[in-house]
Amino acid sequence: MTPAPAQASSPGLLEKLGLHRKDLRAWAMYDWANSAFVTTVSTALLPIYYLRSAGVDLPDGRAVSYWAYTQSLALLLVALIAPVLGAMADFMGAKKRFLGTFMALGIVATAALYLVQRGDWLLASGLFIAASLGLTASIAFADSLLPHIATQDEVDRVSTAGYALGYLGGGVLLVVNLLMVTRPGLFGLADAAMATRVSFLTVAVWWLLFSLPLFRRVAEPPRRLESDETLRLNPVRAGFQRLGETMGELRRYRQAFKFLLAYWLFIDGIHSVQKLAAVYGLEIGIPDGALLGALVLAQFVGIPFTFAFGILARRIGPKKGIYVGLVGYTIITTCAYFVSQSWQFWALAFAVAMVQGGTQGLSRSLYASMIPRSKSSEFFSFFSIFEKFAGIVGPALFGYVAAVTGGGRLGIVALVVFFLLGMALLTRVDVDEGRREAAAEDASTHVVSAGSD
């Protein structure tokens, strides 16, 4: 699909936000749709329900360890299958078909979490793994559509708009679900456990309902074959063949690969802050209510600031916009050392919300501009893997420093190293050269129709 030309008149509000066409709004709505799983299921409710209900009868410590194993296995499955599936989707010209398949897997598994009751830890683990696989793979295929629908001038605003809508969608349903769990009687539910199970159903319905615009408004990009490929080639064989070629020729896309390495470093720091914020807050004595309130605050404060990053990138470029976010994170993690009161923790959550979505949104758009559109699903599967495996080293570093020093204050400050190293490697990325490398690859492929060979 060829993106519509940029308008010549002065941009209106929707254009400034990256939501000025129906296909762009429909694409961004997928972030709104799937973010409910991240906020309600994987972050807020399922971990607690797993420990207090599904795994409550396990011996001491087993529920925590089994939940950790569940998370690791979900990541491993994504790493094993996502790249070859991405390559197959590119060869077949079936990005939306693969997106729909994995989205359906995620939605069905999420809805089935309603069936999990006391002692059903194995069922809970299996369904969470299936739902996480569906979520991660579907996001990779949705992201791969971005360079096909947005022009070079639009891509930063469209990507950040997606993250902003994700904050809004995930935040709205999270508030409703938390109200259901804390006040189940208001919804005619027996107790918090039943409210939690019903919340899983609401996430599945939400995900399905708000995904429909993408399938209605966003067209499947034209199928493109490489010079040595024909339509008769088996898709599985073509997928492995393309994947092998890309892994062996990453030096041809040096700038995109260097960006992936920089991204892995600084996104590890970002994800570590997200994962460790509650633990750190509890350790320094922040009440549970303040921790939960800060989580909700971050969801909604992130909306305008994420949009602002997209507008900022139009003036200074996405790379400099990412620097702004990473400098912000460096300051935040340093200031976290001095937090001792609830209002300070709230202020820190506010600051994180200012830079989190914008940094991630611009990272997605910058990467999209440096990869060949003919291989966008394959390349975004790698992007997804780098992102999902991020946040592994950071918590380990935090834990080590906390163990050595007797507390988490220096541990949280240690995360600064990921932002500094990420920025240092980002300085080595030549964005213009990366875009030329991608354009050269696209020029070597040819568009085919169903009847051609």
C-alpha positions as CSV (number, residue, x, y, z in Angstrom):
1,M,0.0,0.0,0.0
2,T,1.4,3.4,-1.0
3,P,1.0,6.0,1.8
4,A,-1.0,9.0,0.9
5,P,1.0,12.1,0.1
6,A,1.6,14.7,2.8
7,Q,-0.9,17.6,2.8
8,A,0.4,20.9,1.6
9,S,-1.8,23.0,3.9
10,S,-0.8,23.8,7.5
11,P,-1.3,20.7,9.6
12,G,-4.4,20.4,11.8
13,L,-4.5,18.8,15.3
14,L,-5.0,15.3,14.0
15,E,-2.1,15.6,11.6
16,K,0.2,16.9,14.3
17,L,-0.8,13.9,16.4
18,G,-0.3,11.4,13.5
19,L,-4.0,10.4,13.4
20,H,-5.1,12.3,10.3
21,R,-6.1,9.4,8.1
22,K,-8.5,6.5,8.8
23,D,-5.8,3.8,8.2
24,L,-3.4,5.5,10.6
25,R,-6.0,5.8,13.3
26,A,-7.0,2.1,12.7
27,W,-3.4,1.0,13.0
28,A,-2.9,3.0,16.2
29,M,-6.0,1.5,17.7
30,Y,-4.3,-1.9,17.9
31,D,-2.0,-0.5,20.6
32,W,-5.2,0.7,22.4
33,A,-6.7,-2.8,22.0
34,N,-3.8,-5.0,23.1
35,S,-2.4,-2.8,25.9
36,A,-5.3,-3.9,28.2
37,F,-3.6,-7.3,28.3
38,V,-0.3,-5.8,29.5
39,T,-1.9,-3.5,32.1
40,T,-4.7,-5.7,33.5
41,V,-3.5,-9.3,33.0
42,S,0.3,-9.4,33.0
43,T,1.0,-6.4,35.3
44,A,-1.8,-5.9,37.7
45,L,-4.1,-8.9,38.3
46,L,-2.8,-12.2,37.0
47,P,0.5,-12.3,39.1
48,I,-1.5,-11.7,42.3
49,Y,-4.2,-14.2,41.3
50,Y,-1.6,-16.8,40.4
51,L,0.1,-16.5,43.8
52,R,-3.1,-16.2,46.0
53,S,-5.4,-18.6,44.1
54,A,-4.1,-20.7,41.2
55,G,-0.8,-21.5,43.0
56,V,-1.9,-21.0,46.6
57,D,-1.7,-24.8,47.5
58,L,1.9,-25.2,46.2
59,P,4.7,-25.6,48.7
60,D,6.4,-22.4,50.0
61,G,8.1,-20.5,47.2
62,R,6.9,-22.8,44.4
63,A,4.2,-20.4,43.2
64,V,6.7,-17.6,42.8
65,S,9.3,-19.8,41.0
66,Y,6.6,-21.3,38.7
67,W,5.4,-17.9,37.7
68,A,9.0,-16.9,36.9
69,Y,9.4,-20.1,34.8
70,T,6.1,-19.2,33.0
71,Q,7.5,-15.8,32.0
72,S,10.7,-17.3,30.8
73,L,9.1,-20.0,28.7
74,A,6.8,-17.5,27.1
75,L,9.9,-15.5,26.0
76,L,11.7,-18.5,24.8
77,L,8.8,-19.6,22.5
78,V,8.6,-16.2,21.0
79,A,12.4,-16.2,20.3
80,L,12.2,-19.6,18.6
81,I,9.3,-19.1,16.3
82,A,8.8,-15.3,15.7
83,P,11.7,-14.7,13.2
84,V,10.8,-17.5,10.8
85,L,7.1,-16.7,11.0
86,G,8.0,-13.1,10.1
87,A,10.0,-14.2,7.1
88,M,7.1,-16.4,6.0
89,A,4.6,-13.6,6.3
90,D,6.8,-11.3,4.2
91,F,7.2,-14.0,1.5
92,M,3.5,-14.8,1.4
93,G,2.3,-11.2,1.5
94,A,0.2,-12.2,4.6
95,K,1.1,-9.9,7.4
96,K,-2.5,-9.3,8.3
97,R,-3.4,-13.0,8.1
98,F,-0.6,-13.9,10.5
99,L,-1.6,-10.9,12.7
100,G,-5.2,-12.2,12.9
101,T,-4.1,-15.7,13.7
102,F,-1.9,-14.8,16.6
103,M,-4.3,-12.2,17.8
104,A,-7.0,-14.9,17.9
105,L,-4.7,-17.2,19.9
106,G,-4.1,-14.4,22.4
107,I,-7.7,-13.4,22.8
108,V,-9.0,-17.0,23.2
109,A,-6.3,-17.8,25.8
110,T,-7.0,-14.6,27.7
111,A,-10.7,-15.4,27.8
112,A,-10.0,-18.9,29.0
113,L,-8.2,-17.5,32.0
114,Y,-11.7,-17.2,33.4
115,L,-11.7,-20.9,33.9
116,V,-8.7,-20.8,36.3
117,Q,-9.6,-21.4,39.9
118,R,-7.9,-22.4,43.1
119,G,-5.1,-24.8,42.5
120,D,-5.1,-24.5,38.6
121,W,-1.6,-23.2,38.4
122,L,-0.6,-25.4,35.5
123,L,-3.7,-24.2,33.5
124,A,-2.9,-20.6,34.4
125,S,0.7,-21.0,33.2
126,G,-0.3,-22.7,29.9
127,L,-2.9,-20.1,29.1
128,F,-0.6,-17.2,30.0
129,I,2.1,-18.6,27.7
130,A,-0.3,-19.0,24.8
131,A,-1.7,-15.5,25.4
132,S,1.7,-13.9,25.6
133,L,2.8,-15.7,22.5
134,G,-0.3,-14.4,20.7
135,L,0.2,-10.9,22.0
136,T,3.9,-10.6,21.1
137,A,3.7,-12.2,17.7
138,S,0.6,-10.1,16.8
139,I,2.3,-6.9,17.8
140,A,5.3,-7.7,15.7
141,F,3.1,-8.2,12.6
142,A,1.1,-5.0,13.4
143,D,4.4,-3.1,13.8
144,S,5.6,-4.4,10.4
145,L,2.6,-2.6,8.8
146,L,3.9,0.8,10.0
147,P,6.4,1.5,7.2
148,H,3.8,0.6,4.6
149,I,1.1,3.0,5.8
150,A,3.1,6.0,7.0
151,T,5.4,8.3,5.0
152,Q,8.9,9.2,6.2
153,D,7.4,12.5,7.5
154,E,4.6,10.7,9.3
155,V,6.1,7.6,10.9
156,D,7.4,9.2,14.1
157,R,4.0,10.8,15.0
158,V,2.1,7.7,14.0
159,S,4.2,5.4,16.1
160,T,4.1,7.7,19.2
161,A,0.3,8.1,18.7
162,G,0.0,4.3,19.0
163,Y,1.8,4.3,22.3
164,A,-0.3,7.2,23.5
165,L,-3.5,5.4,22.6
166,G,-2.1,2.3,24.3
167,Y,-1.7,4.2,27.5
168,L,-5.3,5.5,27.3
169,G,-6.9,2.2,26.4
170,G,-4.9,0.2,28.9
171,G,-5.5,2.8,31.6
172,V,-9.2,3.1,31.1
173,L,-9.9,-0.7,31.3
174,L,-7.4,-1.0,34.2
175,V,-9.3,1.5,36.3
176,V,-12.6,-0.4,35.6
177,N,-11.0,-3.7,36.4
178,L,-9.4,-2.5,39.6
179,L,-12.8,-1.1,40.7
180,M,-14.3,-4.5,39.9
181,V,-11.8,-6.3,42.1
182,T,-11.9,-3.8,45.0
183,R,-15.7,-3.3,44.9
184,P,-17.1,-6.6,43.4
185,G,-20.5,-6.0,44.9
186,L,-21.0,-2.9,42.7
187,F,-20.9,-5.2,39.7
188,G,-23.0,-8.0,41.1
189,L,-19.9,-10.3,41.6
190,A,-19.4,-12.5,44.6
191,D,-15.9,-11.7,45.6
192,A,-12.5,-10.4,44.4
193,A,-11.5,-13.7,42.9
194,M,-14.6,-13.9,40.7
195,A,-14.1,-10.2,39.7
196,T,-10.5,-11.0,38.7
197,R,-11.7,-13.9,36.5
198,V,-14.4,-11.7,34.9
199,S,-11.7,-9.0,34.3
200,F,-9.9,-11.5,32.1
201,L,-13.0,-11.8,30.0
202,T,-13.3,-8.0,29.7
203,V,-9.7,-7.8,28.4
204,A,-10.4,-10.4,25.7
205,V,-13.6,-8.6,24.5
206,W,-11.7,-5.3,24.6
207,W,-8.8,-6.7,22.6
208,L,-11.1,-8.1,20.0
209,L,-13.5,-5.2,19.6
210,F,-10.9,-2.5,19.2
211,S,-8.7,-4.5,16.8
212,L,-11.5,-4.6,14.2
213,P,-10.6,-1.2,12.7
214,L,-7.2,-2.4,11.7
215,F,-8.6,-5.2,9.6
216,R,-11.2,-3.0,8.0
217,R,-9.0,0.1,7.2
218,V,-5.4,-1.1,6.8
219,A,-4.7,-2.8,3.5
220,E,-2.3,-5.8,3.1
221,P,1.0,-4.5,1.6
222,P,1.9,-5.8,-1.8
223,R,3.7,-9.1,-1.9
224,R,7.4,-8.7,-2.9
225,L,9.7,-11.5,-4.0
226,E,13.5,-11.4,-4.0
227,S,15.3,-12.1,-7.3
228,D,15.9,-15.8,-6.5
229,E,12.3,-16.5,-5.4
230,T,9.2,-17.7,-7.2
231,L,5.6,-18.2,-6.2
232,R,6.1,-21.9,-6.4
233,L,8.6,-21.9,-3.5
234,N,7.3,-23.5,-0.3
235,P,6.5,-20.8,2.3
236,V,8.1,-22.6,5.2
237,R,11.3,-23.2,3.1
238,A,11.2,-19.6,1.9
239,G,10.8,-18.4,5.5
240,F,13.9,-20.3,6.8
241,Q,15.8,-19.3,3.6
242,R,15.0,-15.6,4.2
243,L,15.8,-15.9,7.9
244,G,19.1,-17.5,7.2
245,E,20.0,-14.9,4.6
246,T,19.1,-12.0,6.9
247,M,21.1,-13.4,9.9
248,G,24.1,-14.0,7.6
249,E,23.9,-10.6,6.0
250,L,23.1,-8.4,9.0
251,R,26.3,-6.5,8.0
252,R,24.4,-5.2,5.0
253,Y,22.0,-3.5,7.4
254,R,24.7,-2.2,9.7
255,Q,22.9,0.9,10.9
256,A,19.7,-1.0,11.7
257,F,21.7,-3.7,13.5
258,K,23.7,-1.1,15.5
259,F,20.4,0.5,16.5
260,L,19.1,-2.9,17.7
261,L,22.1,-3.2,19.9
262,A,21.6,0.3,21.3
263,Y,17.9,-0.4,21.7
264,W,18.6,-3.6,23.6
265,L,20.7,-1.7,26.1
266,F,18.5,1.2,26.8
267,I,15.2,-0.7,26.6
268,D,16.7,-3.1,29.2
269,G,17.0,-0.1,31.5
270,I,13.4,1.1,30.7
271,H,11.9,-2.4,31.3
272,S,13.9,-2.8,34.5
273,V,12.5,0.5,35.9
274,Q,9.0,-0.8,35.0
275,K,9.5,-4.2,36.6
276,L,11.3,-3.0,39.7
277,A,9.4,0.2,40.6
278,A,6.9,-1.6,42.8
279,V,9.5,-3.8,44.5
280,Y,11.7,-0.8,45.2
281,G,8.8,1.3,46.4
282,L,7.8,-1.5,48.9
283,E,11.4,-1.8,50.1
284,I,11.7,1.9,50.9
285,G,8.3,1.9,52.7
286,I,5.8,3.3,50.2
287,P,2.3,2.2,51.0
288,D,0.4,-0.2,48.7
289,G,-2.2,2.4,47.9
290,A,0.4,4.9,46.7
291,L,2.1,2.2,44.6
292,L,-1.2,1.4,42.9
293,G,-2.1,5.0,42.5
294,A,1.3,5.8,40.9
295,L,0.7,2.9,38.3
296,V,-2.7,4.4,37.3
297,L,-1.2,8.0,37.2
298,A,1.6,6.9,34.9
299,Q,-1.0,5.4,32.4
300,F,-2.8,8.7,32.0
301,V,0.1,11.2,32.3
302,G,1.9,9.3,29.5
303,I,-0.8,10.1,27.0
304,P,-0.1,13.8,26.3
305,F,3.6,13.5,26.7
306,T,3.8,10.6,24.2
307,F,2.0,12.6,21.7
308,A,4.4,15.5,22.4
309,F,7.4,13.3,21.6
310,G,5.9,12.6,18.2
311,I,5.5,16.4,17.6
312,L,9.0,17.0,18.9
313,A,10.5,14.5,16.6
314,R,9.2,16.4,13.6
315,R,11.3,19.3,14.7
316,I,14.5,17.7,15.9
317,G,14.3,14.2,14.5
318,P,13.6,10.8,16.2
319,K,17.2,10.1,17.2
320,K,17.5,13.3,19.2
321,G,14.0,12.7,20.6
322,I,15.3,9.4,21.9
323,Y,18.2,11.2,23.5
324,V,15.8,13.5,25.3
325,G,14.0,10.4,26.8
326,L,17.2,8.6,27.8
327,V,18.6,11.7,29.5
328,G,15.3,11.9,31.4
329,Y,15.6,8.3,32.5
330,T,19.2,8.9,33.6
331,I,18.0,11.8,35.8
332,I,15.0,9.8,37.1
333,T,17.0,6.7,38.2
334,T,19.6,9.0,39.9
335,C,16.8,10.8,41.8
336,A,15.2,7.6,42.8
337,Y,18.1,7.1,45.3
338,F,16.7,10.0,47.4
339,V,13.0,9.0,47.4
340,S,11.6,8.3,50.9
341,Q,8.0,9.6,50.9
342,S,4.9,8.8,48.9
343,W,4.7,12.2,47.2
344,Q,8.2,11.8,46.0
345,F,7.4,8.4,44.5
346,W,4.3,9.9,42.8
347,A,6.6,12.6,41.4
348,L,9.0,10.0,40.1
349,A,6.1,8.0,38.5
350,F,5.0,11.3,36.8
351,A,8.5,11.8,35.5
352,V,8.7,8.3,34.1
353,A,5.3,8.8,32.3
354,M,6.7,11.9,30.7
355,V,9.5,10.0,28.8
356,Q,8.5,6.3,28.7
357,G,6.0,6.1,25.8
358,G,7.7,8.7,23.7
359,T,11.1,7.0,23.9
360,Q,9.6,3.7,23.0
361,G,7.4,5.1,20.2
362,L,10.3,6.9,18.5
363,S,12.5,3.8,18.8
364,R,9.9,1.9,16.9
365,S,9.5,4.5,14.2
366,L,13.3,5.1,13.8
367,Y,13.8,1.4,13.4
368,A,10.9,1.2,10.9
369,S,12.6,3.9,8.7
370,M,15.9,1.8,8.5
371,I,14.6,-1.6,7.5
372,P,13.5,-2.8,4.0
373,R,9.7,-2.7,3.7
374,S,9.9,-6.0,1.8
375,K,11.2,-7.7,5.0
376,S,9.3,-5.6,7.6
377,S,7.7,-8.6,9.4
378,E,11.0,-10.4,9.6
379,F,12.9,-7.4,10.9
380,F,10.2,-6.5,13.4
381,S,10.2,-10.0,14.8
382,F,13.9,-9.4,15.6
383,F,12.9,-6.1,17.2
384,S,10.3,-7.9,19.3
385,I,12.8,-10.4,20.5
386,F,15.3,-7.7,21.5
387,E,12.5,-5.9,23.3
388,K,11.1,-9.0,25.1
389,F,14.6,-10.2,26.2
390,A,15.4,-6.7,27.5
391,G,14.8,-6.4,31.2
392,I,16.7,-9.6,32.0
393,V,20.2,-8.2,32.8
394,G,18.9,-5.1,34.6
395,P,17.0,-6.8,37.4
396,A,20.0,-9.1,37.9
397,L,22.3,-6.1,38.2
398,F,19.8,-4.5,40.6
399,G,19.7,-7.7,42.7
400,Y,23.4,-8.0,42.8
401,V,24.1,-4.4,43.9
402,A,21.2,-4.6,46.4
403,A,22.7,-7.8,47.9
404,V,26.2,-6.3,48.1
405,T,25.1,-2.9,49.6
406,G,22.2,-4.2,51.7
407,G,19.4,-2.3,50.0
408,G,18.0,-1.3,46.6
409,R,18.9,2.4,46.6
410,L,22.2,1.9,44.9
411,G,20.7,-0.9,42.9
412,I,18.2,1.4,41.2
413,V,21.0,3.9,40.5
414,A,23.0,1.2,38.8
415,L,20.5,1.1,36.0
416,V,21.9,4.4,34.8
417,V,24.6,2.3,33.0
418,F,22.0,1.0,30.5
419,F,21.0,4.4,29.5
420,L,24.5,5.8,29.2
421,L,25.7,2.8,27.2
422,G,22.6,2.9,25.0
423,M,23.2,6.6,24.2
424,A,26.8,5.9,23.5
425,L,26.0,3.2,21.0
426,L,23.2,5.3,19.5
427,T,25.7,8.0,18.6
428,R,27.3,5.4,16.2
429,V,24.0,5.0,14.3
430,D,23.9,6.8,10.9
431,V,20.2,7.1,10.3
432,D,20.5,8.4,6.7
433,E,22.8,5.6,5.8
434,G,20.4,3.1,7.3
435,R,17.6,4.5,5.3
436,R,19.7,4.2,2.1
437,E,20.5,0.6,2.9
438,A,16.8,-0.2,3.3
439,A,15.9,1.6,0.1
440,A,18.6,-0.4,-1.8
441,E,17.2,-3.7,-0.6
442,D,13.6,-2.7,-1.6
443,A,14.8,-1.7,-5.0
444,S,16.2,-5.2,-5.6
445,T,12.7,-6.9,-5.1
446,H,9.7,-6.9,-7.3
447,V,6.0,-6.7,-6.6
448,V,4.0,-9.7,-7.7
449,S,0.3,-10.3,-8.2
450,A,-1.5,-13.6,-7.5
451,G,-1.3,-14.6,-11.1
452,S,2.4,-13.9,-11.7
453,D,5.4,-16.0,-11.3
